[in-house]
Amino acid sequence: MPLKKINFSLAPINDNPVQSSGATLVNGFSHKNGFPTIKFSIPAQDVLLDTNNLHLTGQLVVLDKDGNLLSTANAALANYDVNNNNPIQAQNCINMSNWNGVHSVIDKVVVQSKKSQTEIQTLTHYSPYNALKAAHSNNKEDYKQVPLVRDLACGVDSGFTNRHLINSAVVAESRISNLDDKFLGTPFSMNLDVATLQSGAIHLGNGFAGGLLITLHLSPDSNVFHSRFRSINAGTANADITGCSYILKNLKLEGKYAVPTPQDLSSYNPVLQLNTRTNLLNDLVSSENSNVFTPQLQMVKGVVNTFMDDDQQNNFKQNAHCFRYPVGLVSTQNAKNNIQYPQQYSAEVQPNSEGSDINGNNMNPSQNTIFPASCMGDAEVRQNFQKALFGGKAPTHTSATYDLTNQSLRADYDAQVANTATLQCGDNTLPDVMGLGTDYSNNLGQVQNFVNQDYELKVSSGVNTGRANLPTTRSNKIEVQESYLRHFAQLDLRTLQKVQ
């Protein structure tokens, strides 16, 4: 047991305080309006960093496309119109990630040792994988509590709650005296989902880590915010959130130092065991597609594959945290070194959009189909994905329900309805959280060696086919495949060498 624990609160070493300039805010940390990187320095000292209590705290301020505070002063709060017509405003339409809230502002995390500037861990595409984990760890009721309070995530209720939540406090409607008031903005507190910073205890002494430098790279505004609808009619221009942005202010890295006893030091293991991930990119360009990777990793636990339309990221009119199957999915097959593994068969979607019903009629889901998910029998595919994400076991709490998949599919088909003069369609606030996965651990901690060995994923689908029974907004697009390889790694704090 440590002698004691000491609380600390660190400001960024490149701090850029938010200030008012007339009726607008300037500076702060933002991809558009201020510094796009945040740097924290944890000094070298003979204590242990208690990573279980490490949090990033601050406040989120949202600006409209003109750079003014996005407020509710002129939002016409009564105009949450069921027909989504003229009165709807940008203040009602702006949303952020359902699943991980303010985590979505982080795109990349770099952890370095201060004594040598050696990169201990570099984690790219931080937000998408974090969103997947959060969605499969919290159900609808969970999101009404801790995630909503701490990282501003609302889950499947985002269409109701999130638009209110991210609206910054308005000077005229609150006790806040001016734009420089320290209480302006929505407060948040979040753990950084980085293996090194979740490893238990890191010795900060010069014989070990020698202190840490943590750099957070921020995401573009168009990857953080999305419009309530994918299709916005020109007659309702106020519903378009293009150009809205965020500012992070009053940021602090807060946690605890543990002062070790001589017994703690004698038993301290300088080799950290990390449950980490590596991500690789490819794409699906046709209905019969095969992608092969050579990961060069020794201890792979599983592979999580997600798919996005080629225009889904960096697009205010698309939800960058919507993870859907390849459109018109028919079957998927995993292989290692060109041999089917771990299943020696293809996982079939039965029924699927290419098949027929028991009466021999072709499957033809459309915008008029109340339950389009009933045309997609994905039970085994879904189970394989969740096992890959959680190491061979199904999640006990999850937002990945049949109803969510069905509503997400309905929104895909809805976007092909001909617009009237005022109607928007294609709801972005019910994003699915599914993909294709391979588990090697079997809930026993087993691993696979992929050093100079190949991982292959074959997908049969409706990608880029233009089939009439698929959503017209997706059927002619190629899809980006992001593969997250979950694996073990070891980091020796004395030499800062990493084995993975």
Secondary structure, DSSP 8 states (H G I E B T S, - for coil): --SEEEEEEE--TT----EEETTEEE-SB-TTTSBSEEEEEE---SSEEEEEEEEEEEEEEEE-TTSBB--STTS-TT---TT--TT--HHHHEEE-TTTGGGGGEEEEEEEETTT--EEEEEESHHHHHHHHHHTT--TTGGGSHHHHHT---GGGHHHHHHHHTS---GGGSS--STT-TT-SEEEEE----SGGGSSEEE-STTTT-SEEEEEEE--HHHHEEESEEE--GGGGGG--TT-EEEEEEEEEEEEEEE--HHHHHH---EEEEEEEEEEEEEE-SSEEEEEE----S-EEEEEEEEEETTSSS-TTS-TT-B--STT--EEEEEETTEE-SSSS-EE-SS-TTSB-TTS-B----TT-S-GGGG---HHHHHHHHHHHHTSS--SS-S--HHHHHHHHHHHHHTTS---SS--EEE-SS--B--EEEE-STTTT--B--TT--EEEEEES-TT---TTS-TTTTT--EEEEEEEEEEEEEETTTTEEE-
